[in-house]
Amino acid sequence: MRPEEGTLISRAQAIAALLELLTDQPVIICNGFPSREAHKIADRPTHFYMIGSMGNAPAIALGVALAKPNKQVITFDGDGNVLMGMGTLATVGALKPKNFIHVVFDNEVYGTTGNQPTISNVVPLEKVAKAAGYVNVERVLDRDDLVYEFKDMLKKDGPSMLLIKVNEFAEDAGRVLHEPPDITKRFMKAIE
């Protein structure tokens, strides 16, 4: 059983649990199924959905966090996306934005393109983030732990990473209904 024996929660279940804890925080969501699932679960103007650009969500979230230091900024990311943009972990660690929470859904596959394996099973991304300078780093396997740790991170200065081991199940979610320019406009207005 991949990704890890005993991992039962799906990414959509994890996203739903996290979104229940958020109100008006900016959330930058990586491309593919994470954006689709978040859009289906709770489409909000404060959500910035990546459409087709892999590995860039945390870099955009970092820019938002630096530009809006009084807003807590969340990014939803996948293991494949993090592996593609590893340099962003170092930049986040070096700049140390206190208002930055990086949530990584790690299913050990590129789910949007057919479940080809990633290398996150041998490259522990939470340890890479810690080594890069993230202040708070936690790795969880189930809903109760993810809720507990995320609530805790919402109270702490970051940068923080919550790595959630999820299974390979993808929610039956259609494409994001907004065009990229519209996503940008409504997001910018929502975080003014």
C-alpha positions in Angstrom: 0.0 0.0 0.0 1.3 3.4 -1.0 2.2 5.9 0.2 2.7 4.6 3.7 1.2 1.7 5.6 -1.7 3.0 7.7 -2.3 6.2 5.8 -6.1 6.4 5.3 -6.9 10.1 4.8 -7.3 11.4 1.3 -6.0 14.8 0.2 -9.6 16.1 -0.3 -10.5 15.0 3.3 -7.4 16.8 4.5 -8.2 20.0 2.5 -11.7 20.0 3.9 -10.5 19.7 7.5 -8.0 22.6 7.0 -10.5 24.8 5.2 -12.9 24.4 8.1 -10.3 26.1 10.3 -9.7 29.0 7.9 -11.7 32.2 7.4 -10.3 35.0 5.3 -6.6 34.0 5.1 -5.1 34.0 1.6 -4.6 30.4 0.4 -2.4 29.8 -2.6 -3.1 26.3 -4.0 -0.8 24.3 -6.3 -1.9 23.1 -9.7 -3.8 20.0 -10.5 -6.1 18.0 -8.2 -5.4 20.1 -5.1 -6.8 23.2 -6.8 -9.7 21.3 -8.2 -10.6 19.7 -4.9 -10.2 23.0 -2.9 -12.4 24.7 -5.5 -15.1 22.0 -5.2 -15.0 22.0 -1.3 -15.0 25.7 -0.7 -14.4 28.2 -3.5 -13.5 31.6 -1.9 -12.1 34.8 -3.3 -9.1 34.4 -1.0 -8.1 31.3 -2.8 -5.5 31.6 -5.6 -5.6 28.5 -7.8 -2.6 27.6 -9.8 -3.6 26.6 -13.3 -1.0 24.6 -15.1 2.1 26.0 -13.4 3.8 23.4 -11.3 6.1 24.1 -8.3 5.2 27.8 -8.0 2.5 28.0 -5.3 4.9 28.5 -2.4 6.9 31.2 -4.2 3.7 33.1 -4.9 2.6 32.6 -1.2 6.0 33.9 -0.1 5.5 37.0 -2.1 2.1 37.5 -0.6 3.4 36.9 2.9 6.1 39.5 2.5 3.8 42.0 0.9 1.1 41.5 3.6 3.0 40.9 6.8 -0.2 41.3 8.9 -2.0 38.5 7.1 -1.4 34.8 7.7 -0.7 33.3 4.4 -1.2 29.6 3.7 -0.1 27.5 0.7 -1.4 24.1 -0.2 1.2 22.1 -2.1 1.9 18.6 -3.2 5.1 16.5 -2.9 5.7 16.6 -6.7 5.3 20.4 -6.7 7.7 20.8 -3.8 10.3 18.5 -5.4 10.0 20.7 -8.6 10.6 23.9 -6.7 13.0 22.9 -3.9 14.8 26.3 -4.1 11.7 28.0 -2.7 12.2 26.1 0.6 15.6 27.6 1.0 14.3 31.1 0.1 11.5 30.8 2.7 13.9 29.5 5.3 16.3 32.4 4.6 13.7 35.1 4.6 11.7 33.6 7.6 8.3 35.2 7.1 6.5 34.7 10.4 3.1 34.7 8.6 3.8 31.7 6.3 2.3 28.2 6.6 3.3 25.6 3.9 0.9 22.6 3.9 2.2 19.7 1.8 0.0 16.8 0.8 2.4 13.9 0.3 0.9 11.0 -1.6 4.3 10.0 -3.2 2.9 10.3 -6.7 2.2 12.8 -9.4 -1.5 12.3 -9.1 -2.8 14.7 -11.7 -0.9 13.0 -14.5 -1.5 9.3 -13.7 0.1 8.4 -10.3 3.7 8.2 -11.5 5.9 7.8 -8.4 7.7 10.8 -6.9 10.8 10.4 -4.8 9.3 11.8 -1.6 9.4 8.3 -0.1 13.2 8.7 0.1 13.5 12.5 0.3 11.7 13.5 3.6 10.4 16.9 2.6 9.7 17.9 6.2 13.3 17.3 7.1 14.5 19.3 4.0 12.2 22.2 5.2 13.7 22.0 8.7 17.2 22.0 7.3 16.3 25.0 5.1 15.2 27.1 8.1 11.5 26.5 8.6 10.8 27.2 12.3 7.9 24.8 12.9 7.8 21.5 11.0 5.3 18.6 11.7 4.5 15.4 9.8 1.1 13.8 10.3 -0.9 10.8 9.1 -4.5 11.3 10.2 -7.2 13.9 10.5 -7.0 14.4 14.3 -3.3 15.1 14.2 -3.5 17.4 11.2 -6.3 19.5 12.9 -4.3 19.7 16.1 -1.0 20.6 14.4 -2.6 23.1 12.0 -4.4 24.9 14.8 -1.1 25.1 16.7 0.7 26.5 13.7 -2.0 29.2 13.2 -1.0 30.5 16.7 2.8 30.4 16.1 5.3 32.5 14.2 6.6 30.7 11.2 7.6 29.9 8.7 5.9 26.6 9.2 5.4 23.4 7.3 2.8 20.8 7.9 3.4 17.7 5.9 0.4 15.5 5.6 0.8 11.9 4.4 -2.3 11.2 2.3 -3.4 8.3 0.1 -3.5 8.4 -3.7 -7.3 8.8 -3.9 -8.3 11.9 -5.9 -11.7 13.4 -5.5 -14.0 13.5 -8.5 -13.6 17.2 -9.0 -14.0 19.2 -12.2 -11.7 21.9 -13.4 -11.6 25.2 -11.6 -14.4 27.3 -13.1 -12.6 30.7 -13.1 -10.2 31.9 -15.8 -6.6 32.8 -14.5 -7.1 36.6 -15.0 -10.3 36.4 -13.0 -8.7 34.4 -10.2 -5.9 37.0 -10.0 -8.3 40.0 -9.9 -10.7 38.6 -7.3 -7.7 37.3 -5.1 -6.0 40.7 -5.2 -9.3 42.5 -4.3 -10.0 40.0 -1.5 -6.6 40.5 0.2 -6.4 44.3 -0.1 
